[in-house]
Amino acid sequence: MTTPRRPDEAGIALVVTLLALVLVMALVWDIFHTGTRAAQSGAYGRDSIRAVLLAEAGVQAAKVILREDAKNNDFDSLNDVWSLPQPPYELGGGAITLTIEDEERKININNLIMPQGKAPNDQNLAVFRRLLEVLAIDPSIADAALDWLDNDLSPRVGGGESSYYLSLPYPYKSKDDLFDTIEELRLVRGMTREAFDKLRPFVTVSSSGRVNINTAPKEVLMALSAGQGEGNTGEIDEKTADALIASRQDRPFRNSATLKSDLAAVSPVLGNIYGTIFKNLIDVRSVNFHVRATGDVAGTVRAIDAVGTRTGNAILWRYWRLE
């Protein structure tokens, strides 16, 4: 049985985190003098380099926060220090803004296909189709995403293989492999800018594959009950999802071993669904995190998008982009 984290423990963790953040910023400020002397003579070049350094400091601060949270951590929830809004930090005439979000709150689109790259994963595909339905997005995008993933040349109804993509004004081939970034979805047949913007907050390519029931948004929760087949025991409608979200605010789910009874206490439907499909789809922990750190110096803004996997106290970066 796990021990609940008390509010005073969360407060101590936050203080430790902020102290570590101050140390990181102090070190970065020492770097400023070297960096700016080597910068271009123009103000933009100088401020751009400073902004990059501030963004990098923000990423280092995120590592400190995630490592502190990993200590004696049996579950992850939206009450954790890493998930709390971080105020802008001012440093040397600039400011750092930082957000941290777990990837386990989302649905991993790479899991739509079985490992051998041929047959679809029917359960995950049903969940994804349900998500598209909840978001009022063209359901044929599910077929197009499968064609992008699978390694055959036969297009599905509503999908597309290389024969379709090579006929476009700006031709390219179907990847027939896993998505490396979520932005690749923009290349999939039928994916408009509007649809992508609606879908992006709820899908990932960087999660463990199990959705964290403590952090998943309502739209994802509503999708998770799909794919039960003939033994359907109910679905997660908006009312049930809202009840789950309200319950976990004060009482996050702490242990996978007791999830069925804990969910049943919220709603009998949730307990029944757990016995059929939930146990293969959900967890109470997060191991992959998206960090966005922005440095702003006199209106010159640079940002770093990064995704890291937390293994023990270590953060291993899987994706890093400077904007």
Secondary structure, 3 states (H helix, E strand, C coil): CCCCCCHHHHHHHHHHHHHHHHHHHHHHHHHHHHHHHCCCCCHHHHHHHHHHHHHHHHHHHHHHHHHHHCCCCCCCCCCCHHHCCCCCEEECCEEEEEEEEEHHHCEEHHHHECCCCCCECHHHHHHHHHHHHHCCCCCHHHHHHHHHHCCCCCCCCCCCCHHHHCCCCCCCCCCCCCCCCHHHHHHCCCCCHHHHHHHHHHEECCCCCCEECCCCCHHHHHHCCCCCHHHCCCCCCHHHHHHHHHHHHHCCCCCHHHHHHHHHHHCHHHHHHHHHCHHHCEECCCCEEEEEEEEEECCEEEEEEEEEEEECCEEEEEEEEEC
